[in-house]
Amino acid sequence: MNICRLLPLVLSVLAAAASATTFERHVQGGRFVECEFVGLGSKGDVSGELLISQTSTDPKWAAGIALRLQDNSKFQVSFRLALLSVTTSKNLELRYEYFAGSRRPVTEALAEVPVGQSLPFRLTWDETGRITISVAGRDPRNLLLDFNPTMATVLITGASAKLKTEGREVLGCTQKEDPKPAK
């Protein structure tokens, strides 16, 4: 086979591998670290894998990794797709949560996986509040929320966790780990 024919294929595979972003941290229970997706505020498409390989040994702190969208209003409206430990199961639960000010959050469980198993996902959103969630090959879940996202972040708390994306996302991690455990 002619090497010139293979070269474009090899270069495209290498470019895709080089454009992936991996964010991996170990954060103690009661603490968190959060980084912003640079340039993915009002519109974005993030896909890849979420993984929690170890949860906090302190049962009073939930372990989690979350993709969070928020607006800049005084009402603190936010949406998050979160892989979390739950007290009713040994498995981790992937769910979405929608918080609008002081109102009780809207949540829906989407999948369960054991600790240490990666979970493929895709989250897309636009400036009108349309959100699409695809998880582990299941039918996509479409939502229309009443807010305009202005910032997208990834947050890890109480876990050894990893986010691996398939695109060219850039994370700005200027914030260090929260120095004080919450009480």
Summary of the structure (lengths in Angstrom):
residues: 183
radius of gyration: 17.5
end to end distance: 64.9
largest distance: 64.9
contacts: 532
relative contact order: 0.32
helix: 9%
strand: 52%
